[in-house]
Amino acid sequence: MTVIPIPWKEGEDLDRVARSISLIPLVGLVIGLTISGIFTLSTNIFSNLFTSGLMTIWWIFITGGLHLDGLSDSSDGLFGGTTVEKRLEIMKDSRTGVFGVLTLICFILLKLLTINELIINSRVSIIPILISIPIISRWCVVFSIFSFKSAKEGGLGVFFKKFIRVKDLILSLILTVGIIFYFTGLLGVLVTLLSTLITFLLSLFYIKKLGGLTGDLYGAINEIIELISMLQFLILSALGILNW
């Protein structure tokens, strides 16, 4: 889920590896802390826009572009195919199409500008927000994996879907709500709930178009929810509701 190396043994229990999905919000916490570090180090040296650019680049780098790749492939499939089979076939193609490229350009620019707006217009420290966003998005991925069927019989998404249990979902939820409440209070929990609802609706849309979810779609959900969560915090800040 990140470019951070972790110990791995050949032939390690796959069931145990798959169950680590319940801890994915902790991965989001690590990502959020590093992004906050970039902000802290650069905000007093560079302009807000340049700082936003550095944070966006780091955000992409630390995840290896994995989720953006899923967003790109999903866009190619959804906009380039007319049937479920054709859409899935396009998504399997390693080449990036026009729709994928356009989606990436627009999405990265929008993310950068949203971060910049948070820095400029936030009436409170944005560090709790930066920490919370990757946690919320990864919880939403866990929720979608547990709640909805897979579109294919193979792939990384099916691997996690096969082993996830109710207690994994509950543990992931407890971790998410606990961390979010610590950093952003009840308003952060509200953003989490709204993002979960949006994930539910987005997943239904994907199922209608593709018959189920795939690893690429989980990546797309992660990216979309990150942006939507940022926009929610931005609106709350602009309204003067945030008070930490």
Summary of the structure (lengths in Angstrom):
residues: 244
radius of gyration: 17.7
end to end distance: 30.1
largest distance: 52.7
contacts: 807
relative contact order: 0.16
helix: 78%
strand: 1%
